[in-house]
Amino acid sequence: MTTVPSPSPRDRALGRGVSMLIPQGGSGGRPAAEQAAAALAALETVPAQAGLLQAAAVLLEERARVSEDEAERRAAGTTAALLRRTLDGRDAPPAPSP
């Protein structure tokens, strides 16, 4: 029998933080895209690897392009634009959603 070591307090806290960002069903009937946008708006400023932000922007841009849900397209597009703006170091407002 193999035992799995219990996660450190830091890892448990990180897991709880990540789980708060993932929209759960049944939250007052709000669409997942709205829940995710609200969660992102509540984030604090923290250091992040540029490659991670670039990858997230690419994935969000693709989601904004292919999603059939208007709110999801808008949230993904706006979030991708914010990430790109952060990476570019510009202070211009985000581009309008497609």
Buried (B, 14 or more C-beta within 10 A) or exposed (E): EEEEEEEEEEEEEEEEEEEEEEBEEEEEEEBBBBBBBEEBEEEEEEEEEEEEBEEBBEEBBEBBEEBEEEBBBBBBBBBBBBBBBBEEEEEEEBEEBE
